[in-house]
């Protein structure tokens, strides 16, 4: 075959067979009769066989034409089904959504969004990987990753979902046992829970309007390798530590934890949806990101 497969010519040919004439096929397709005749002639030239037997009243498929028509009908049905499936795929979520998120943010924010997502799209399956380790998107196994903190890898496309604040907290009982804590230097000697997931778990910069920023080098009382375990140690009254707001706001409001140095702030971090490089995003990904953005707006981490 001298040219690549031209599906349009298959459509012209099958229409002629089904309607019995070039005129009727042209009317069905909304084109000139000469276009249909020319395209079918080109198809016969490419194949090197006669597909149609022309009489004064009607066209009939030759034996080769009938065999070819049967195959063409299958090809066109499959092409139409594939196009329809992809069109639906672009509008309505289908299949399985696979994503990863840090354990703490996944439990606090992502899991409730997944519940809403599944309620709205019950046909969807969701595969979750909650892990503090950064999982590479290059292997094509993930649709998206939720990254919390500061992005360092620019090889993927990122969409900002919101931000988070960081709070230094302790139990009220433990906080009451400390000498007066009114400035960053006062917390350096406190018992700290060192969260090894963080890049610098014992070095923190505190800022306050009208004051110079202060860097605190803390002392480790207990070291853990997971954020939830560090959180459990703080809630058990072992020591103090820094956590993102989405983990501690409810406990602070309920009086289970106390925020230390509330007039000082720690660096805010970003929350991003990180996506593999692609021209188009399937509906399952777009809809989930929209729901994550709505969740962050409700949380007050992003402008409404």
C-alpha positions in Angstrom: 0.0 0.0 0.0 1.6 3.3 -1.1 -0.1 5.5 1.4 -1.1 5.3 5.1 -4.6 4.0 5.8 -7.2 6.7 5.1 -10.3 6.1 7.2 -12.3 8.7 5.3 -12.0 6.5 2.1 -13.3 3.6 4.1 -16.3 5.7 5.1 -16.9 6.7 1.5 -16.7 3.1 0.3 -18.9 1.6 3.0 -21.5 4.3 2.5 -21.7 3.4 -1.2 -22.1 -0.3 -0.5 -24.8 0.4 2.1 -26.8 2.9 0.0 -26.2 1.3 -3.4 -25.1 4.5 -5.3 -22.6 7.3 -5.3 -25.5 9.8 -5.2 -27.1 8.3 -2.1 -23.8 8.0 -0.4 -23.0 11.7 -1.1 -26.3 12.7 0.3 -25.7 10.7 3.5 -22.3 12.1 4.0 -23.1 15.7 2.9 -20.5 15.9 0.2 -20.5 16.2 -3.6 -21.0 13.0 -5.6 -17.7 13.6 -7.4 -15.9 13.5 -4.1 -17.3 10.1 -3.2 -16.5 8.7 -6.7 -13.0 10.0 -6.6 -12.2 8.7 -3.1 -13.5 5.2 -3.9 -11.4 5.2 -7.1 -8.3 6.2 -5.1 -9.0 3.4 -2.7 -9.3 0.8 -5.5 -6.0 2.1 -7.0 -4.3 1.8 -3.6 -5.5 -1.8 -3.1 -5.1 -2.9 -6.7 -8.5 -4.5 -6.9 -12.0 -3.6 -8.1 -14.3 -3.2 -5.1 -17.5 -2.2 -6.9 -19.3 -3.5 -10.0 -21.0 -0.7 -11.7 -24.2 -1.1 -13.7 -26.6 1.4 -15.2 -29.0 1.2 -12.2 -27.0 0.2 -9.2 -23.6 -0.4 -7.7 -22.7 -3.8 -6.2 -19.7 -4.9 -4.3 -17.4 -7.4 -6.0 -16.4 -10.5 -4.1 -13.3 -8.8 -3.0 -15.3 -5.7 -2.2 -17.7 -7.7 0.0 -14.8 -9.2 2.0 -13.2 -5.7 2.3 -16.6 -4.1 3.3 -17.0 -6.6 6.2 -13.6 -5.8 7.5 -14.1 -2.0 7.0 -17.4 -2.1 8.9 -15.6 -3.7 11.9 -12.7 -1.1 11.7 -15.1 1.8 11.6 -17.2 0.5 14.4 -14.1 0.1 16.6 -12.9 3.6 15.6 -16.2 5.1 16.5 -16.3 3.2 19.8 -12.8 4.3 20.7 -13.5 7.9 19.8 -16.7 7.9 21.8 -14.9 6.3 24.8 -12.1 8.9 24.7 -14.6 11.7 24.3 -16.5 10.4 27.3 -13.2 10.0 29.1 -12.5 13.7 28.5 -15.9 14.7 30.1 -16.7 12.1 32.7 -14.3 10.4 35.1 -13.7 6.7 34.3 -11.4 4.0 35.3 -9.0 4.2 38.3 -7.4 7.3 39.8 -4.0 6.6 41.3 -2.4 9.2 43.6 0.1 9.6 46.3 0.2 12.1 49.2 2.2 12.5 52.5 0.7 10.5 55.3 -0.4 13.3 57.5 -1.9 15.4 54.8 -3.4 12.3 53.2 -5.2 11.3 56.4 -6.3 14.9 57.3 -7.4 16.3 53.9 -7.1 13.9 51.0 -9.1 11.0 52.5 -12.2 13.2 53.1 -11.9 14.5 49.5 -11.7 10.9 48.2 -14.9 10.1 50.1 -16.7 13.0 48.4 -15.2 12.1 45.0 -16.4 8.5 45.3 -19.8 9.7 46.4 -20.1 11.9 43.3 -18.5 9.4 40.9 -19.3 5.9 42.4 -18.0 4.2 39.2 -14.5 5.4 40.0 -11.9 3.3 41.8 -9.2 5.1 43.7 -5.8 3.7 44.5 -4.1 5.7 47.4 -0.5 5.7 48.5 0.0 7.7 51.7 3.7 7.9 52.1 6.1 10.6 53.3 8.7 9.4 50.7 8.5 11.3 47.4 7.4 8.8 44.7 8.7 9.5 41.2 6.0 10.1 38.6 8.2 9.1 35.7 7.2 5.4 35.7 3.7 6.3 34.6 2.0 4.4 37.4 0.6 7.5 39.1 -2.0 10.0 37.8 -0.9 12.7 40.3 0.9 13.4 43.5 0.0 15.8 46.2 3.2 17.5 47.5 3.2 19.4 50.8 6.1 21.8 51.5 8.6 23.3 49.1 8.9 21.9 45.5 12.4 21.0 44.4 11.8 18.9 41.3 10.6 21.0 38.3 10.5 18.1 35.8 6.7 17.7 36.3 3.9 20.2 36.0 2.6 21.5 39.4 -0.7 23.2 40.2 -1.0 25.1 43.5 -3.9 23.9 45.7 -3.3 26.1 48.7 -0.9 26.8 51.6 -0.4 25.8 55.2 1.0 27.4 58.3 3.2 25.8 60.8 2.6 25.8 64.6 4.8 24.9 67.5 2.6 23.0 69.9 2.7 21.1 73.2 0.1 19.6 75.6 -1.4 22.2 78.0 0.0 20.3 80.9 3.5 20.2 79.5 3.3 23.9 78.4 2.3 24.9 81.9 5.5 23.2 83.3 7.8 25.4 81.2 9.4 28.6 82.3 7.8 31.6 80.6 8.0 31.2 76.8 7.7 34.6 75.2 10.4 34.8 72.5 12.0 32.2 70.2 15.1 31.9 72.2 13.0 30.5 75.1 12.1 27.3 73.2 15.6 26.2 72.3 16.1 24.4 75.6 12.6 22.7 75.6 12.4 18.9 74.9 11.8 18.6 71.2 10.3 15.7 69.3 12.6 15.5 66.2 10.7 14.5 63.1 13.3 13.0 60.8 11.0 13.3 57.8 11.8 17.0 57.7 15.0 18.4 56.2 15.9 20.4 59.3 13.7 19.2 62.1 15.6 21.0 64.9 16.3 24.3 63.1 13.4 26.9 62.9 13.1 30.5 61.8 10.5 32.5 63.7 9.3 35.9 62.3 7.2 38.7 63.7 6.2 42.0 62.2 8.4 44.8 63.6 11.0 42.3 64.9 14.1 40.7 63.3 13.7 37.0 62.4 15.2 34.6 64.9 16.6 31.2 64.1 16.4 28.6 66.9 18.6 25.5 67.1 16.6 23.0 69.2 17.6 20.0 71.3 16.2 16.5 70.5 14.5 14.6 73.3 13.0 11.9 71.0 13.6 11.2 67.3 10.9 9.6 65.1 10.8 8.8 61.4 7.2 9.5 60.8 5.0 12.6 61.2 2.1 10.7 62.9 4.5 9.2 65.4 6.0 12.6 66.2 2.4 13.9 66.7 1.6 11.0 69.0 4.7 11.8 71.1 3.6 15.4 71.4 0.1 14.5 72.4 1.5 12.1 75.0 3.2 15.0 76.6 6.8 14.0 75.9 7.9 17.2 74.2 7.2 20.0 71.7 7.3 20.0 67.9 6.2 21.8 64.8 3.2 20.6 62.7 1.2 21.9 59.8 -2.0 23.7 60.7 -4.3 21.0 59.1 -3.0 18.5 61.7 -3.4 20.6 64.9 -6.1 23.2 64.5 -8.8 20.9 65.8 -6.7 19.9 68.8 -5.8 23.5 69.6 -9.5 24.6 69.3 -10.5 21.7 71.6 -7.8 22.5 74.2 -6.0 19.2 73.7 -2.9 21.1 72.5 -1.5 24.6 73.1 0.2 26.8 70.6 3.5 28.2 71.8 4.7 31.6 70.6 1.4 32.4 68.9 2.6 36.0 68.0 5.4 34.6 66.0 5.1 32.8 62.7 7.1 30.0 61.0 7.6 29.7 57.2 4.4 28.9 55.4 4.5 26.0 52.9 2.7 25.2 49.6 0.3 22.4 48.7 0.6 21.3 45.1 -0.9 18.8 42.8 2.0 17.5 40.8 1.3 15.9 37.4 3.3 14.0 34.8 3.9 16.1 31.6 1.0 15.6 29.2 -0.9 17.7 26.8 -4.4 16.6 28.0 -5.6 15.6 31.5 -8.3 13.0 31.8 -11.5 14.0 33.6 -10.7 11.8 36.6 -7.7 13.9 37.3 -9.3 17.3 36.6 -12.3 16.6 38.7 -10.2 15.4 41.7 -8.0 18.5 41.5 -11.1 20.7 41.4 -12.4 19.0 44.6 -9.0 19.4 46.3 -9.0 23.1 45.5 -12.5 23.4 46.9 -11.4 21.6 50.1 -8.4 24.0 50.5 -10.7 27.0 50.0 -13.0 25.7 52.8 -9.9 25.2 54.9 -9.1 28.9 54.3 -5.7 28.2 52.8 -6.3 29.8 49.5 -8.3 32.9 48.3 -12.0 32.2 47.5 
